[in-house]
Amino acid sequence: MSLRRLPQFLVASTLVLAASLPAAEVKLGTAAVPINPPLGIGLAGYYHERGHEGVLDDLFAKAVVLDDGTTRAAIVVCDLISMPKWIVTEARQLVEARTGIPGANVMIAATHTHTAPVLFREWSRDESDGGGKPVAKNYSRSLPGLIADAVAQANDRRQPARLAVGKEQEPQLAQNRRYWMRDGTVGWNPGKSNPQIIRPAGPIDPEVGVFYATTADPKRAPLLTFVNYAMHPDTTGGTKISADFPGALARALALSRGPDMLTLFANGTCGNINHVNVRWLDPQKGPPEAARIGTILAGAVLTAGTHLAPLPAPGALRVRSEIVQLPLPAFTPAELDAARLDARTQKDNSRAGFMKLVRAHRILDTYGRDGKPQEVEMQVIALGRDVAWVAWPGEIFVELGLSVKAASPFAHVYHVELANGTIGYIPNQPAYAEGNYEVESARVAAGSGELLVASALRMLSDLAAPAAPR
């Protein structure tokens, strides 16, 4: 693996851990800026265009700014399908210019809702799904400014805060969508009550992570509930703009904690995780399903609220990033010729036809790199010795995130997927031999996910180490 430091704009601000010094008071600010798209832009998440017909519920860029008196950092999560790297780069530049928060200290992610507008990502699917149309390009160009607005507002609203952390288990909602089948293969979304299903091919991450903040005054008014759970937001469906179940979660928590509190949902490592229970016959699509999931998640968050652990002296805020080079998947000249043809002509809606299209775009995007490895950013924001946020650059298989949680020196690790640029699916190594959709789509070779795990654990270990005497 080849690593290099980020350029000056992205140089990680790694502060010396001052464990022997009293922790400074932490200030926190929040903001939410609407990012609804105009009519005429398509919906994201598939390999063909889907026009939208209005707004079912609003999309937001949600931001929290943390300030320990020496360092400031921001976490932004947008109700979008993905977070292209060029948008992150421009947003960080604007944030730094407007607030003084170093661009390297800003984590920017997407929830992965499939009822958000299609974005311009500079990849081969832009032509087929509408991401290359002027309306999509113009909307995408507006996002860095809107993200910077959210961070600037949150920065202006900083105030002393009381912090608490906790976890709850919710093992029923999330489902591993890859299954061992009776013919010895691994199926992907094989359908409800499919008699060929034997068992799930992998685990889930049932942990609902909660980071809670209130004002420091005697009223202790709720400021922020950060929620972390690993599951694809592809439940609402239809042709209207929607934040999917993360939006329903925010509305449910507002009933208990008030409309002035910000609910910030970040998706965990859920590249192979969705909500479809193949053993349950009821349909699981539409706004009612999003509301059901949001309500159950809200219940888990509120249950966790009964045993949150206060952080009376949170400790120093530190940020670190690494650029990791990931190897490309191989393809032959014949496969490249087939990919060019399939990308132009493939109209077959069968499972086999869909897989041809998935394979075609993976090969075309890989070919477009001219042999250069994927360069992705891994980032960690740590608060004291207990809390850390880990940003991942794609749709990450759950096994990889579970490995980091198991080995992390921090008790509370919040995985933030689709952050600081996204390159699509990143499976764990065993999945490559099993094949199917996520592997066919992956723009990186086997072993890439494990390189990211190593990077995350290296940074977490460094940030948890005691400070050297000064």
Sequence and secondary structure as in RCSB ss.txt:
>XXXX:A:sequence
MSLRRLPQFLVASTLVLAASLPAAEVKLGTAAVPINPPLGIGLAGYYHERGHEGVLDDLFAKAVVLDDGTTRAAI
VVCDLISMPKWIVTEARQLVEARTGIPGANVMIAATHTHTAPVLFREWSRDESDGGGKPVAKNYSRSLPGLIADA
VAQANDRRQPARLAVGKEQEPQLAQNRRYWMRDGTVGWNPGKSNPQIIRPAGPIDPEVGVFYATTADPKRAPLLT
FVNYAMHPDTTGGTKISADFPGALARALALSRGPDMLTLFANGTCGNINHVNVRWLDPQKGPPEAARIGTILAGA
VLTAGTHLAPLPAPGALRVRSEIVQLPLPAFTPAELDAARLDARTQKDNSRAGFMKLVRAHRILDTYGRDGKPQE
VEMQVIALGRDVAWVAWPGEIFVELGLSVKAASPFAHVYHVELANGTIGYIPNQPAYAEGNYEVESARVAAGSGE
LLVASALRMLSDLAAPAAPR
>XXXX:A:secstr
  EE   GGG        TTS     EEEEEEEE    TT BB SSSS  B  SBSS  EEEEEEEE SS EEEE
EEESSS   HHHHHHHHHHHHHHH   GGGEEEEE   TTSB    SSTTHHHHSTTSHHHHHHHHHHHHHHHHH
HHHHHHT EEEEEEEEEEE TTT EE EEEETTS EEES  TT TTEEEESS    EEEEEEEEESSTT  EEEE
EEEE      S SSSB   HHHHHHHHHHHHH TTSEEEEEE S TTEES  TT  S   SHHHHHHHHHHHHHH
HHHHGGG EE SS   EEEEEEEEEE      HHHHHHHHHHHHH    SHHHHHHHHHHHHHHHHHTTTT  EE
EEEEEEEETTTEEEEE SSEE HHHHHHHHHH SSSEEEEE SBSS  SEE  HHHHHH SHHHHH SS TTHHH
HHHHHHHHHHHHHHS     
